[in-house]
Amino acid sequence: MLRVLGAAKRFEDGDTVRRVPGAVEFDLAPGRVAALWGPSGSGKSTLLNLVAGVLVPDEGEVRFEASGEDPFLVSAASERQRVRYRRRHLGFVFQFFNLVPTLTVVENVLLPLELNRRPTDRQVALARLDALGVAECAERFPATLSGGEQQRVAIARALVHEPAIVLADEPTGNLDAANAARVTDLLWQAAANAGCALLVATHSQRIAERADDVIPLA
């Protein structure tokens, strides 16, 4: 369970102090999809970074609760604790894919397992790729793939270590309409099959309407 209670950063703009995002409170349970919906500059990426512990809120809090574990107050944790939380419990999908260009597709997918010091089982990575229809790309390099293929690889990488939550920042923002629809279908399906929560930042009303819960940001 993820719980966001008014978490925000304050930014100075001349004599004005902006609170980003505005007052936002929500819970996100396993198996649910929530959309942070709003235009550019509304604080979607800032809120994702607060959830991920990349940024520490100036007010409010972010709390993560996993079965069998004590509640983890992300907003009060040390940097080392936040890094461990990100590696263990979160998966990430980015607008521009963020694949390592010098690694093959399967090596990219294995990275979260390596970072968590877990066995790097190629068969696990290949199964993720196969479920997303890109197993035949396993030994290729990212530059040889289309945008849609790269994003499917990124989804496989986000899920390979069985995270509790996947954070997706404008996951279709760099794709054409056909690929955007296909990647959205695959992301929703993959997260559902994995039983994890999905938090998507998007400016697209069409994508937001597919979520179980919509958190509007202005």
N, C-alpha and C positions, 0 to 999 in steps of 0.2 A: 504493500500500500504506500502510495506517495501522497503526502499532504503538503499543500502550499498554503501558507497563512500570511497573506499580505506581504510577501517577500518583494523587495524593490531596491533598486540602486538610485542614488541621488546624483544628478549631474548639474554642475553650475553652468549657466549660460548668461554671462554678463552678471547683471544684478538679480537674475532669476534662477531659482533652483528647480529643476525638473525631476519628478519622481517617475521612474521607469521600471516596470509598467505602473499603471494606476492600481487602485485597490483590487487585488485579485485573490480569491480564495477558492480552492477546489481540492477534491480528493480524486485519486486515480487508482482503481483497484485492478488486480491481475485480470487479464482477459478483456479489459475495456480499452476503448480508443477515445482519446480526447484531442480536440483540435484547438490550438491557439490561433484564432482567426483575426486578421486585421491587416491594414495597409503597411507599407514600408515605413519604418520609424515608429511603429506602435509599441515596440518592446518585445516582440515575439522571440527574437534571438537572445535578447538579454535575459528573458525569463528562462529559456532553455539552459543558458549558462549558469543561472542561479540554481536550477534543479540539478545540474551536473556538478555543482561545486567548483566550477571554473571561476565564477564570481562569488563573492561573499556579500550577502545583502546588507544594506545600511539600516534596514528596518524589516520587521517581519521574520518569518522563518520557513525553512524547508525541512520536512521530516520524512524519513524513509523507514518503513516498518516491514521486515521480512519475517516469515513464519519461523519460529524457533530462535529468533535473535532479539536482542534488546533494541528498542527504537533508536535510530541513528539520526541525530540532529545535524544535518548537513551544514547548516548555517553557523554552527558553533564548533565544528570540527577543525582539527589542524590540517595543514596542507597535505601531510603524508596520509592522514586518515581519508581525506577527500579523494586523493589519487587512488587509494585502495578501493574505496566505494565505487568510483567510476569504472575501474578495471573489472571488478567482480560483478557488479549489479547492473551496469548500463551498457547498451549497445547504441551506436551512432550511425545515422545516415545523413549525408550532407548534400547540398544542392550540386556541388561540383565534384562529387564522388570521393575525392581525397584518397584515391588508391596510390600506393607507392609504385612509381613508374619502373623502378629497377627490379621489382619482384614480379614473378608470374602471378596469374590469377589465384591459383591454389595457395601460393605462399602468402598473398595478401589476406586470404580468408583465414589462414592459420595464425595470423599475428595476435589476435586477442588471446588465444590459448598460450602462446609463448609469453605474452606479458603477464598472464596469470600463473605462469610456471606450471601449466597443466600439460599432460601428454599431447604432443602435436600429431594427432591421428589423421593422416591424409584421407582416410575413408570417411571420417566425420565431415571434413571439409568438402569432399566430393559429393557426399549425400546432400549437403546444403545447396551446392551448386546445381545438382541434378534436379532438386525440388523447384529451383527457380529457372530451369531450362537453359542453363549455361555450362553444363558439365563438360561439353566438348571444347570449351575455352580454357580449360584448367591450366594448360601449359603455355598459353599465350601471354603476352604482356599487355597491360592496359591500353597502350597507345594504338593497338591493333583492333580494339573493340569499338562498337558504336556506343553512343551515349546511353541508350537503353540497356545494352549489355553491361556496361560499366556500373550502372546503378543497381542492376540485379546482383552483380558481384558484391557491391557494397552492402546490400541487404543480407546476403549470405554471411559476410564478415560480421555484421552487426549481431547476428543470431547464433554464431557458431559456439560461443561459450555459454549459451543458455542464460542470458541476462533476465533480470526481473522486469526491466523497462527498456524500451527502445525509444530514443529521442531522434526525431527526423525533422531537420530544418529545411523547409522548402524542397522536399525530395524530388519534386517534378519540375522545379523552376528552370532547369536547364534542358528540358526535353520538349519535343514537339507534341502536339495534342494526342496523337496515336500512342506514342511511347509513354506519355504521362498517364493515360488511362490504363495501359497495361501494367506499368510499374505500380500504380496505386492498387490495382487488383492484387498483384503479387505481394506487396507489402502488407496489406490487410490480411491476406490469407496466411502468409508466413508467420505473422505475429500471432494470429489465432491458433495456428497449429502448434506453435511453441508455447502457448499459454501465457505469454507475457503481456504487459500493458504497453500501449503505444501512445506517445505524445507527439503530435505533429504540429509544427508551425507552418502556416500557410496563409497566403492572401486569396486563395481560390475558394469561392463559395461552394463550388461543386465538390471539392475535396472535403471541406468542412462539413457539408451536409451528410457525408457518409459516416461521420464519427458518431459515437454513442453520446458524447457530450461536447458542446461547443463553448469555448471560453472566449468571448469577444474582447478584443483589445482595440482601443481607439487612438 
